[in-house]
Amino acid sequence: MSSTGFTDNDGKDIFGGDIVMSRCGLFKGVVSLRQDMGAYVIKLIGYKDFVHLRAVANTVEIVGNVWESPELLEVKQ
């Protein structure tokens, strides 16, 4: 995947397919490009909602990606 042009709160480049978590633990999601919006979003795990990456990029932490850490995609009951 290509870089989104944004960095997380640790200054790491965020890529499509990265799994990110808010610093406060409020949400976790997968970074993806919404073609219809022309923008990168975070698809929230366990919800139908998404958050615009631009709005929260510097407040999230990369915790893995969909290829190397698929277990992070599981919804906890």
TIKOL-554946 format. One record per residue (C-alpha): chain; x, y, z; residue in three letters; residue number from 1. Coordinates in pm, whole numbers, plus 32768, in hexadecimal, padded with zeros to 4 digits. Layout:
TIKOL-554946
chaine: A; px: X; py: Y; pz: Z; residu: ALA; num: NUM
...
This chain:
TIKOL-554946
chaine: A; px: 8000; py: 8000; pz: 8000; residu: MET; num: 1
chaine: A; px: 8067; py: 8166; pz: 7FCE; residu: SER; num: 2
chaine: A; px: 809E; py: 8271; pz: 80D2; residu: SER; num: 3
chaine: A; px: 7F73; py: 8347; pz: 812E; residu: THR; num: 4
chaine: A; px: 804D; py: 8479; pz: 8161; residu: GLY; num: 5
chaine: A; px: 7FF1; py: 8480; pz: 82D2; residu: PHE; num: 6
chaine: A; px: 80B7; py: 841A; pz: 8406; residu: THR; num: 7
chaine: A; px: 8041; py: 838A; pz: 8551; residu: ASP; num: 8
chaine: A; px: 8085; py: 841E; pz: 86A9; residu: ASN; num: 9
chaine: A; px: 81E1; py: 837E; pz: 86A7; residu: ASP; num: 10
chaine: A; px: 823A; py: 8417; pz: 8556; residu: GLY; num: 11
chaine: A; px: 821F; py: 82CC; pz: 8496; residu: LYS; num: 12
chaine: A; px: 8196; py: 82D9; pz: 8333; residu: ASP; num: 13
chaine: A; px: 8033; py: 824E; pz: 831C; residu: ILE; num: 14
chaine: A; px: 7FEB; py: 8162; pz: 81F9; residu: PHE; num: 15
chaine: A; px: 7EAD; py: 80CC; pz: 816F; residu: GLY; num: 16
chaine: A; px: 7E6D; py: 7F83; pz: 8223; residu: GLY; num: 17
chaine: A; px: 7F03; py: 7FFD; pz: 836A; residu: ASP; num: 18
chaine: A; px: 7E3D; py: 7FB3; pz: 84A4; residu: ILE; num: 19
chaine: A; px: 7E34; py: 80E2; pz: 8587; residu: VAL; num: 20
chaine: A; px: 7DB0; py: 8125; pz: 86E4; residu: MET; num: 21
chaine: A; px: 7D5A; py: 826E; pz: 8787; residu: SER; num: 22
chaine: A; px: 7E43; py: 82CE; pz: 88A3; residu: ARG; num: 23
chaine: A; px: 7D25; py: 82BE; pz: 899C; residu: CYS; num: 24
chaine: A; px: 7CB7; py: 8167; pz: 891C; residu: GLY; num: 25
chaine: A; px: 7B65; py: 81EC; pz: 88AC; residu: LEU; num: 26
chaine: A; px: 7B78; py: 814D; pz: 8752; residu: PHE; num: 27
chaine: A; px: 7C44; py: 8064; pz: 8678; residu: LYS; num: 28
chaine: A; px: 7C2C; py: 804C; pz: 8500; residu: GLY; num: 29
chaine: A; px: 7CC7; py: 8009; pz: 83AD; residu: VAL; num: 30
chaine: A; px: 7D4D; py: 811E; pz: 82CF; residu: VAL; num: 31
chaine: A; px: 7CC3; py: 8113; pz: 816E; residu: SER; num: 32
chaine: A; px: 7C86; py: 81F5; pz: 8045; residu: LEU; num: 33
chaine: A; px: 7B19; py: 824B; pz: 8001; residu: ARG; num: 34
chaine: A; px: 7B19; py: 8275; pz: 7E88; residu: GLN; num: 35
chaine: A; px: 79C1; py: 8319; pz: 7E8C; residu: ASP; num: 36
chaine: A; px: 7A3F; py: 8426; pz: 7F7A; residu: MET; num: 37
chaine: A; px: 7BA4; py: 843E; pz: 7EFF; residu: GLY; num: 38
chaine: A; px: 7C19; py: 842C; pz: 8068; residu: ALA; num: 39
chaine: A; px: 7CBD; py: 833E; pz: 815B; residu: TYR; num: 40
chaine: A; px: 7BE0; py: 82C8; pz: 8276; residu: VAL; num: 41
chaine: A; px: 7BF5; py: 81E4; pz: 83A2; residu: ILE; num: 42
chaine: A; px: 7AEA; py: 80D5; pz: 8389; residu: LYS; num: 43
chaine: A; px: 7A92; py: 808F; pz: 84F3; residu: LEU; num: 44
chaine: A; px: 7AAC; py: 7F21; pz: 8559; residu: ILE; num: 45
chaine: A; px: 795E; py: 7E9F; pz: 85D6; residu: GLY; num: 46
chaine: A; px: 7898; py: 7FC6; pz: 854E; residu: TYR; num: 47
chaine: A; px: 7814; py: 803A; pz: 83FD; residu: LYS; num: 48
chaine: A; px: 78A1; py: 8196; pz: 8438; residu: ASP; num: 49
chaine: A; px: 79E6; py: 8234; pz: 83CA; residu: PHE; num: 50
chaine: A; px: 7AB9; py: 835D; pz: 8431; residu: VAL; num: 51
chaine: A; px: 7B73; py: 8443; pz: 8341; residu: HIS; num: 52
chaine: A; px: 7CE6; py: 83FC; pz: 836C; residu: LEU; num: 53
chaine: A; px: 7D3A; py: 856B; pz: 8337; residu: ARG; num: 54
chaine: A; px: 7C72; py: 85C9; pz: 846F; residu: ALA; num: 55
chaine: A; px: 7D1F; py: 84D7; pz: 855E; residu: VAL; num: 56
chaine: A; px: 7E6A; py: 846A; pz: 84C1; residu: ALA; num: 57
chaine: A; px: 7F4A; py: 8507; pz: 85C8; residu: ASN; num: 58
chaine: A; px: 7E7A; py: 8475; pz: 86E5; residu: THR; num: 59
chaine: A; px: 7E8D; py: 8306; pz: 867F; residu: VAL; num: 60
chaine: A; px: 7F9A; py: 81FC; pz: 86A2; residu: GLU; num: 61
chaine: A; px: 7FEA; py: 80EF; pz: 85A2; residu: ILE; num: 62
chaine: A; px: 7FBC; py: 7F9E; pz: 8650; residu: VAL; num: 63
chaine: A; px: 7FE8; py: 7EB9; pz: 8523; residu: GLY; num: 64
chaine: A; px: 7F65; py: 7E78; pz: 83C7; residu: ASN; num: 65
chaine: A; px: 7E66; py: 7D93; pz: 8327; residu: VAL; num: 66
chaine: A; px: 7F6C; py: 7CA8; pz: 8294; residu: TRP; num: 67
chaine: A; px: 8053; py: 7C71; pz: 83BD; residu: GLU; num: 68
chaine: A; px: 7F5C; py: 7C9E; pz: 84DD; residu: SER; num: 69
chaine: A; px: 7E05; py: 7C1D; pz: 846A; residu: PRO; num: 70
chaine: A; px: 7DAF; py: 7BBC; pz: 85D0; residu: GLU; num: 71
chaine: A; px: 7D8B; py: 7D30; pz: 861C; residu: LEU; num: 72
chaine: A; px: 7C5A; py: 7D37; pz: 8537; residu: LEU; num: 73
chaine: A; px: 7B90; py: 7C5B; pz: 8623; residu: GLU; num: 74
chaine: A; px: 7A72; py: 7CFE; pz: 86DD; residu: VAL; num: 75
chaine: A; px: 7A84; py: 7CC0; pz: 8853; residu: LYS; num: 76
chaine: A; px: 793A; py: 7C69; pz: 88F7; residu: GLN; num: 77
